[in-house]
Amino acid sequence: MHVFDFAMAGAYCKSLYAFSGDQHQQGLRFEAGEIIKVIQASAGGWWEGEKDGVRGWFPASYVQVLERQASSSPLPGDELGRSPLPQGWKCYMSPQGRRYYVNTANNETTWERPSSAPGTPKTPLRQKNSTPTVNGFHGSGSPLHQLDLSHMRKASTDQQSPGSTSPTRKQNRETTITINCVTFPLPMNMPEQQLLKPSEWSYCDYFWTDKKDPQGNASVSGFEVLLQKQLKGKQMQKEMAEFIRERIKIEEEYAKNLSKLSQIPLAAQEEGTLGEAWAQLKKSLADEAEVHLKFSSKLQSEVEKPLLTFRDNFKKDLKKFDHHITDLRKQLASRYAAVEKARKALADRQKDLEVKTQQLEIKLSNKTEEDIKKARRKSTQAGDDLMRCVDLYNQSQSKWFEEMVTSSLELERLEVERVEMIRQHLCQYTTLRHETDMFNQSTVEPVDQLLQNVDPAKDRELWVNEHKTGQLRPVDMEI
């Protein structure tokens, strides 16, 4: 059951990033920099909003709540909104619907509403939250407001969307886990993610995580698994081309032997109808040799050469995709390391600020207050640095995500092209083979006809008429 913060209803926010709306069944699509009216805010990190008359849901981490001044427009439920704020103070709304107040003169922040009544004592420093935010509520030209870090971390966690790529944080209820510098949502805390191509078993949906190699010694990225599949396909294509090459050699050698056999003058003296059939048989050998030479030539130009050309282009594409994704993963790892370094620096600065604050509370010296201001500045700077590092990491992971989808779909397309390419050229091989058989059949048909007409009696008659020496037979001699 969702818990809604109705204090956010009617507020306006500005989108920090573009959102396609595909991650939610009723997602609201928008581009970066657009203004959205908040209808209701769920504690789970998804808000319902309205833009250009269209309503839908979007992740809270994609937007920045616009400031609303309490002096001119009291926030809903602000029972003190009837009286104006002291000069220089402004009221803002956090993404979780909590009001906080900022002194624009010195950038001090507090969750408590400052009073303008005369003689009101200044709120003690220990009651103000002077640690910097890591959520980055930046308006155009507005300062980086200083809010309670532990609250902001928890709030940032609550905002996580199912497709969130924020780094894993140590918190009471983690919603993401980082594996090899890539952040994934935890299944027990996140709804099931929608497939990018739900109607088919597409590469872009099933190769995001790493797996152990067959020896179990190291992790292999999902994209590497895809590459290995394509490399096997490239090798198979090479072996198929070699098969055709061997078939060409056989055809050439066969044609050569047939031609040689047709020129052997053995039994060339045979005469008559049998001699004609024998001569035609030898001529058919020469014709068949020519047919097989043409067959081998067509195999080379129409099957072998296209397969090798496609394989070379296929190899170049795989190498390009491999280097591109590898570079993106290296950049992602570098950004993640920078986030962890910035997070540690922020923790150190916060600890130093807490020590200085405790020293001020017991009023050790006047110099301690200066140390606190200096520590506060360093802590704020460390928070800004962490913000920048997290933004750069998210940008790198977003870029890697986009390129992973694009590259895996390209590999899918190449795989389809490779299979179709081989299928077409194997069909061409069988077609040429059938044509060769037909031509071979045509070369022996005249031989079959002549063999059907072989007539020993007719051959004898022809030979006798040509070679006869007389019809008178010898008789006995008389005395």
Secondary structure, 3 states (H helix, E strand, C coil): CCCEEHHHCCCEEEECCCECCCCCCCECCECCCCEEEEEEEECCCEEEEEECCEEEEEEHHHEEECCCCCCCCCCCCCCCCCCCCCCCEEEEECCCCCEEEEECCCCCEECCCCCCCCCCCCCCHHHCCCCCCCCCCCCCCCCCCCCCHHHHHHHHHHCCCCCCCCCCCCCCCCCEEEECCEEEECCCCCCCCCCCCCCCCCHHHCCCCCEECCCCCCEECHHHHHHHHHHHHHHHHHHHHHHHHHHHHHHHHHHHHHHHHHCCCCCCCCCHHHHHHHHHHHHHHHHHHHHHHHHHHHHHHHHHHHHHHHHHHHHHHHHHHHHHHHHHHHHHHHHHHHHHHHHHHHHHHHHHHHHHHHHHHCCCCHHHHHHHHHHHHHHHHHHHHHHHHHHHHHHHHHHHHHHHHHHHHHHHHHHHHHHHHHHHHHHHHHHHHHHHHHHHHHHHHHHHHHHHCCCHHHHHHHHHHHHCCCCCCCCCCCC
